[in-house]
Amino acid sequence: MKTFPMFLQMAGRRVVIAGGGEQAAQKARLILKTEANVTILAPQLDDELASLVAEGRVTHMTGPITPALFAETALVFVATGCPGADMALHTLAKAGGATVNVVDQPGLCDAITPSIVDRDPVVVAIGTEGTAPVLARQIKTKLEEVLEPRLGDLANLAGRLRNAAAARLAPRARRDLWRWVFNDAPRRVFASGAERDAAKMIKAAIETGEFGTRQEGSVSLVGAGPGAKDLITLRGVQRLQEADVIYYDRLLEPEILELARRDAERVYVGKAPGCHSWPQEKISQTLMAAAKRGQRVVRLKCGDPGIFGRSNEEMRPLKEAGVAVEVVPGVTAACAAAAAMGESLTERDEINTLTFSTGHLKNGYVVPEAVRDLKPGGCVALYMGVGAAADISDQLARSHRGIPLEVQIVANAQRPGQVTATCGVADIAATLAAHQITDTAILFIRWPLSVASAGVSTAPAPVALLA
């Protein structure tokens, strides 16, 4: 980011608007939504600004403009509509030590005015760093449709009741209360116009501690996808935002954790092939203990937890202990790798059988049966097979002699450092070494029907191996 989004305290602070026409009036409308003290610097004012002065809502100053007029201000808007005058006023304002916004001149702006969705005290600011204001307005329009007009009034009600909730409810119960208020019946009732009924519901919930469907501790195994922030599902994001504690593996992009609630605890368990920072048993016991303390737990795993993610090993003891467990699926590595290649995993009349397999078991690397027994029309997506590369080449050379199978390798799919490579069966190990791929990769091995029907004269579609 070139700009940092921040909300400024404006109550009682001085804001100067330099200009007396429509541009200045637009800024006055905006800043008068706050409790700032507004001063207009201009020799003449248009009718709207003159009316604001007459009503006592802003102060009007004329005469020579000096740097001293801009001192001790929270913000200065320069909005004369004349580029030359704007430049001169910008120089004077900066000499006075002000933070300045010059209308329609991003290069002269210390602060950029965002598009605003106003549901006071709920305020959403949308910025594009001055690059695409039309896009910002489009996003604003969408949000205006999504956020009901009275949402700010509900937020104000919640604010007035926060002290009462804090006095009667424990921290976890308070989070559950406000989640219920804004996700469930109170919000719907309030939006329908029955504000008093909604207020009674909330007050009764605070008094009794009973509301909605109170949840005990739980564990969500969330698939983060291949690691990129924008490839996690919406449900996965929701679970991250609800979590009290998150246990996560390696291979995740750090930006994914930014989707979590700011005060959620984050614990790195660092699982890696053949070298687990935390043994599986310790992970399972820790998840169970956190859930039994009443916490909402997210176990964040790369790809899809149900595909070579060892999810059963973590779910089984939790279920046996009576802990509520759910699985939130994610984009598995094979799908991410195929998308990275711009190819489909299956193809009509070419690839009609797709097999996900792994080249790594508890006892080490192996050549899976799916590779040895590959049939025409089949594609094997091989996970965790880099360590078995040489053995895979030898096995395919024996079992598929003379068949021009092609291997496609994708490492770090959909992440920084992504690598794709295509090679023949005999060159898998050499290709991995040439690209310095030692760990995270997927291998696709295909035998298209057109190749099978043509004998060995035509090269098949690529085979991809994932590790």
C-alpha positions in Angstrom: 0.0 0.0 0.0 1.2 3.5 -0.8 -1.5 5.0 1.6 -2.5 3.8 5.0 -6.2 3.8 5.8 -7.0 5.4 9.2 -10.0 7.1 10.9 -9.1 10.5 12.4 -10.7 11.9 15.6 -12.4 15.1 14.4 -14.6 16.2 17.3 -13.7 19.8 18.2 -10.7 19.9 15.8 -10.2 22.6 13.2 -10.6 21.9 9.4 -9.9 24.5 6.8 -11.4 24.5 3.3 -9.7 26.9 0.9 -12.2 27.8 -1.8 -15.7 29.2 -2.2 -17.3 27.3 -5.1 -18.8 23.9 -5.8 -15.7 21.9 -5.0 -15.4 23.5 -1.6 -19.1 22.9 -1.0 -18.6 19.2 -1.7 -15.9 19.0 0.9 -18.0 21.0 3.4 -20.9 18.6 3.0 -18.5 15.7 3.7 -16.6 17.1 6.7 -19.8 18.5 8.3 -20.9 14.9 8.9 -18.2 15.0 11.6 -18.0 17.2 14.7 -15.1 19.3 13.3 -14.9 23.1 13.4 -14.9 24.2 9.8 -13.3 27.4 8.5 -13.8 28.5 4.8 -11.1 30.7 3.3 -12.4 32.5 0.2 -13.1 36.0 -1.0 -16.6 35.0 -2.1 -18.9 32.1 -1.4 -21.5 30.3 -3.5 -25.1 30.2 -2.2 -24.7 26.8 -0.4 -21.6 27.9 1.5 -23.1 31.3 2.3 -26.1 29.5 3.8 -23.9 27.4 6.0 -22.2 30.5 7.3 -25.5 32.1 8.0 -26.6 29.1 9.9 -23.5 29.2 12.0 -22.3 25.8 10.9 -19.0 27.1 9.4 -16.8 30.1 9.8 -15.9 32.4 6.9 -12.6 34.2 6.6 -11.5 36.6 3.9 -8.4 38.7 3.4 -4.8 37.7 2.9 -4.0 34.1 3.3 -0.8 33.2 5.2 0.7 30.0 6.5 -0.5 30.9 10.0 -4.1 30.4 8.9 -3.3 26.7 8.4 -1.5 26.0 11.7 -3.1 23.8 14.3 -5.4 22.1 11.8 -6.5 18.5 11.7 -6.9 18.7 7.9 -6.9 21.2 5.0 -8.8 20.9 1.8 -7.7 23.0 -1.1 -10.6 23.3 -3.5 -10.6 26.5 -5.6 -11.0 24.8 -9.0 -8.0 26.7 -10.3 -4.8 24.6 -10.6 -2.6 27.7 -10.1 -4.4 28.9 -7.1 -4.5 25.3 -5.7 -0.7 25.0 -6.1 -0.1 28.3 -4.3 -2.5 27.5 -1.4 -0.9 24.0 -1.1 2.5 25.7 -0.6 1.1 28.0 2.1 -0.7 25.2 3.9 2.4 23.0 3.9 4.4 26.0 5.3 1.9 26.1 8.1 2.5 22.4 8.9 -0.9 21.2 7.7 -2.0 17.8 6.3 -3.4 18.7 2.9 -5.9 17.3 0.4 -5.9 19.1 -3.0 -9.0 18.2 -5.0 -8.3 16.2 -8.1 -4.5 16.5 -7.7 -3.3 13.3 -6.1 0.3 14.3 -6.4 -0.3 17.2 -4.0 -2.3 15.2 -1.4 -1.0 14.0 1.9 -4.4 12.5 2.5 -6.8 11.1 -0.1 -10.6 11.3 0.4 -12.1 7.9 0.0 -15.6 7.0 -1.2 -17.7 6.6 2.0 -20.6 4.4 3.0 -22.1 6.2 6.0 -24.1 4.3 8.5 -22.8 6.4 11.4 -21.1 5.1 13.6 -20.5 2.4 11.0 -18.4 4.0 8.3 -16.9 2.1 5.4 -14.2 3.9 3.4 -13.2 2.7 0.0 -9.9 4.0 -1.6 -8.0 3.2 -4.8 -5.1 5.6 -4.0 -6.4 7.9 -6.6 -6.0 5.4 -9.5 -9.7 4.4 -10.1 -12.3 6.6 -8.5 -15.0 5.2 -10.7 -14.3 1.7 -9.3 -14.4 3.1 -5.7 -17.9 4.5 -6.5 -19.0 1.2 -7.9 -17.9 -0.6 -4.8 -19.7 2.0 -2.7 -22.9 1.5 -4.6 -22.7 -2.3 -3.9 -22.2 -1.7 -0.2 -25.0 0.8 0.0 -27.3 -2.0 -1.3 -25.9 -4.6 1.2 -25.9 -2.5 4.4 -29.4 -1.6 5.6 -30.1 2.1 6.3 -30.7 1.7 10.0 -27.6 -0.4 10.7 -25.8 2.5 12.3 -28.7 2.9 14.8 -28.3 -0.8 15.8 -24.6 -0.2 16.2 -25.3 2.8 18.5 -27.7 0.6 20.5 -25.0 -2.0 20.9 -22.6 0.6 22.0 -25.0 1.8 24.7 -25.4 -1.7 26.0 -21.7 -2.8 25.9 -21.1 -1.8 29.6 -24.1 -3.8 30.8 -22.9 -6.8 28.8 -19.4 -6.5 30.1 -20.7 -6.4 33.7 -22.8 -9.5 33.3 -21.2 -11.7 30.7 -17.8 -13.3 30.4 -15.6 -12.4 27.4 -16.6 -15.5 25.3 -20.3 -15.0 26.1 -20.0 -11.4 25.1 -18.6 -12.4 21.7 -21.4 -14.9 21.3 -23.9 -12.2 22.2 -22.8 -9.6 19.7 -22.4 -12.3 17.0 -26.0 -13.2 17.7 -27.1 -9.5 17.7 -25.6 -8.8 14.3 -26.1 -12.1 12.6 -29.4 -13.2 13.8 -32.9 -12.2 15.0 -32.1 -8.8 16.6 -30.7 -7.4 13.4 -33.6 -8.7 11.3 -36.1 -7.3 13.7 -34.4 -3.9 13.9 -34.1 -3.7 10.1 -37.9 -4.4 9.8 -38.6 -1.2 11.8 -39.3 -2.8 15.2 -36.4 -1.1 17.0 -38.0 -1.4 20.4 -38.6 -5.1 20.1 -35.0 -5.6 19.0 -33.8 -3.6 22.0 -35.9 -5.7 24.4 -34.5 -8.9 22.9 -30.9 -7.7 23.4 -31.5 -6.5 27.0 -33.2 -9.7 27.9 -30.3 -11.7 26.5 -27.8 -9.7 28.6 -29.9 -10.1 31.7 -30.4 -13.9 31.4 -27.3 -14.9 29.4 -29.6 -16.9 27.1 -29.7 -16.0 23.4 -29.8 -17.8 20.1 -28.1 -21.1 19.8 -25.2 -20.8 22.3 -22.3 -22.8 21.0 -19.7 -24.8 23.0 -16.1 -25.1 21.9 -15.6 -26.5 18.5 -12.9 -27.3 15.9 -13.0 -26.4 12.2 -10.6 -28.0 9.9 -10.3 -25.3 7.2 -8.8 -25.9 3.8 -6.7 -22.8 3.0 -6.3 -23.8 -0.7 -2.9 -23.8 -2.3 -1.7 -20.9 -0.1 -2.8 -17.8 -1.9 -5.1 -15.4 0.1 -7.7 -15.1 -2.6 -8.2 -18.9 -3.1 -9.6 -19.7 0.4 -13.4 -20.1 0.4 -15.8 -17.6 1.9 -16.8 -20.1 4.6 -13.1 -20.5 5.4 -12.8 -16.7 5.8 -15.8 -16.7 8.1 -14.4 -19.4 10.3 -11.1 -17.5 10.6 -13.0 -14.4 11.6 -14.9 -16.3 14.3 -11.9 -18.2 15.7 -10.4 -17.7 19.1 -7.3 -19.6 18.2 -5.8 -20.8 14.9 -3.3 -23.6 14.5 -1.6 -23.4 11.1 1.0 -25.3 9.0 3.8 -24.1 6.8 3.2 -23.4 3.1 0.6 -20.8 3.9 1.0 -17.3 2.6 1.2 -14.9 5.6 -1.6 -12.8 4.1 -4.1 -15.6 4.8 -3.7 -15.0 8.6 -4.6 -11.4 8.0 -8.2 -12.6 7.3 -8.5 -13.7 11.0 -9.9 -11.6 13.8 -7.1 -9.4 15.1 -7.1 -10.7 18.6 -7.2 -14.4 17.6 -4.3 -16.4 18.9 -2.1 -17.9 16.2 0.0 -21.0 16.8 2.4 -22.4 14.2 2.6 -26.2 14.3 5.0 -26.3 11.4 4.3 -29.7 9.8 6.7 -30.7 7.1 7.3 -34.0 5.3 9.4 -36.2 7.5 10.0 -33.4 10.0 7.0 -32.4 12.1 7.6 -29.5 14.5 4.6 -30.8 16.5 3.8 -34.6 16.5 0.3 -35.4 15.3 -0.7 -36.6 18.8 0.3 -33.3 20.4 -1.7 -31.4 17.7 -4.8 -33.4 18.4 -4.5 -33.1 22.1 -4.0 -29.3 21.9 -7.1 -28.9 19.6 -9.1 -30.9 22.0 -8.0 -29.0 25.1 -8.7 -25.6 23.4 -12.2 -26.7 22.4 -13.0 -28.1 25.9 -12.1 -24.6 27.2 -15.0 -23.3 25.1 -12.8 -21.8 22.4 -13.6 -21.8 18.7 -10.6 -23.5 17.1 -9.5 -23.4 13.5 -7.0 -25.9 12.3 -5.8 -24.2 9.1 -4.4 -26.6 6.5 -3.1 -26.2 3.0 -5.2 -27.4 0.1 -8.2 -29.5 1.1 -8.1 -31.2 4.5 -9.8 -34.3 3.0 -7.2 -34.9 0.3 -3.9 -36.1 1.8 -4.5 -33.7 4.6 -4.6 -36.3 7.4 -7.9 -34.8 8.6 -9.1 -38.2 9.9 -6.1 -38.4 12.2 -7.1 -35.1 13.8 -10.9 -35.6 13.7 -11.1 -39.1 15.1 -9.9 -38.3 18.7 -11.9 -35.1 18.7 -15.1 -36.9 17.8 -14.4 -39.6 20.4 -14.1 -36.9 23.0 -17.4 -35.4 22.0 -15.9 -32.2 20.5 -17.9 -30.7 17.7 -15.9 -30.9 14.5 -16.5 -29.6 11.0 -14.5 -29.7 7.8 -14.4 -26.7 5.5 -13.1 -27.9 2.1 -10.5 -26.0 0.2 -9.0 -25.9 -3.3 -6.8 -29.0 -3.5 -3.3 -28.8 -4.9 -4.1 -30.8 -8.1 -6.8 -28.3 -9.1 -4.6 -25.3 -8.3 -1.8 -26.8 -10.3 -4.0 -27.6 -13.3 -5.3 -24.1 -13.3 -1.8 -22.8 -13.1 -1.0 -24.7 -16.3 -4.2 -23.4 -18.0 -5.3 -27.0 -18.4 -8.2 -29.3 -17.3 -7.6 -32.4 -15.3 -10.1 -34.3 -17.4 -11.1 -34.0 -21.1 -13.9 -35.6 -23.0 -12.8 -38.5 -25.2 -9.2 -38.1 -23.9 -9.0 -38.3 -20.1 -12.0 -40.0 -18.4 -10.4 -41.3 -15.2 -8.7 -39.1 -12.7 -6.8 -40.5 -9.8 -5.3 -38.6 -6.8 -2.4 -40.5 -5.3 0.5 -39.9 -3.0 4.2 -40.8 -3.3 4.8 -40.6 0.5 3.5 -43.0 3.2 4.4 -43.4 6.8 7.4 -45.5 6.0 8.8 -43.2 3.3 8.5 -42.6 -0.4 6.9 -45.2 -2.7 5.7 -45.6 -6.3 1.9 -45.9 -5.9 -0.1 -48.5 -7.7 -2.0 -45.8 -9.5 1.2 -44.9 -11.4 2.2 -48.5 -12.1 -1.3 -49.4 -13.3 -2.0 -46.2 -15.4 -4.5 -47.1 -18.2 -5.5 -45.4 -21.4 -7.7 -42.4 -20.7 -6.2 -42.0 -17.2 -4.5 -39.2 -15.4 -2.7 -39.5 -12.1 -2.2 -36.5 -10.0 0.7 -37.4 -7.7 1.1 -35.5 -4.4 4.3 -35.7 -2.3 6.2 -37.6 -5.0 9.4 -35.6 -5.5 11.4 -38.0 -3.3 10.3 -40.9 -5.4 11.1 -39.3 -8.8 13.8 -41.7 -9.8 11.8 -44.8 -8.8 8.8 -43.4 -10.7 10.8 -43.0 -13.9 12.1 -46.6 -13.6 8.7 -48.0 -12.9 7.1 -46.2 -15.8 9.9 -47.2 -18.1 9.2 -50.9 -17.3 5.4 -50.9 -17.1 4.8 -48.5 -20.0 7.7 -49.2 -22.3 7.4 -47.4 -25.6 4.4 -45.3 -24.6 5.1 -41.6 -24.9 3.8 -40.5 -21.6 4.6 -37.0 -20.7 5.0 -35.6 -17.2 4.2 -32.1 -16.2 5.5 -30.7 -12.9 4.0 -27.8 -11.0 5.8 -26.5 -7.9 4.3 -23.8 -5.5 1.1 -23.7 -7.6 -0.7 -20.3 -7.4 2.0 -18.9 -5.1 5.1 -16.7 -5.5 7.9 -18.8 -7.0 5.5 -21.0 -9.0 7.3 -23.2 -11.4 5.9 -25.4 -14.2 7.9 -27.8 -16.3 7.2 -30.5 -18.8 9.4 -33.5 -19.4 9.5 -37.1 -20.5 9.3 -40.1 -18.2 13.0 -40.6 -18.1 13.8 -37.0 -17.2 11.7 -36.5 -14.1 14.5 -36.4 -11.6 16.8 -34.3 -13.8 13.9 -31.8 -14.4 13.3 -31.4 -10.7 16.9 -30.9 -10.1 17.3 -28.4 -12.9 14.5 -26.3 -11.4 15.7 -26.8 -7.8 12.4 -28.4 -6.8 13.0 -30.5 -3.7 9.7 -30.5 -1.9 6.4 -28.9 -2.8 5.3 -30.0 -6.3 2.6 -31.9 -8.1 3.1 -34.4 -10.9 0.5 -35.1 -13.5 1.0 -38.3 -15.6 -1.5 -38.8 -18.4 -2.2 -41.4 -21.0 -4.8 -39.9 -23.3 -7.1 -42.1 -25.4 -5.9 -40.6 -28.6 -2.3 -41.7 -27.8 -3.5 -45.2 -26.9 -5.5 -45.5 -30.2 -2.6 -44.2 -32.2 0.0 -46.5 -30.7 3.2 -44.7 -29.8 3.3 -42.3 -32.7 1.7 -39.3 -31.0 2.7 -37.6 -27.8 0.1 -37.7 -25.1 -1.3 -34.8 -23.1 0.9 -33.7 -20.3 1.1 -35.7 -17.0 1.4 -33.7 -13.9 3.1 -34.7 -10.7 2.4 -32.9 -7.4 4.7 -33.2 -4.4 
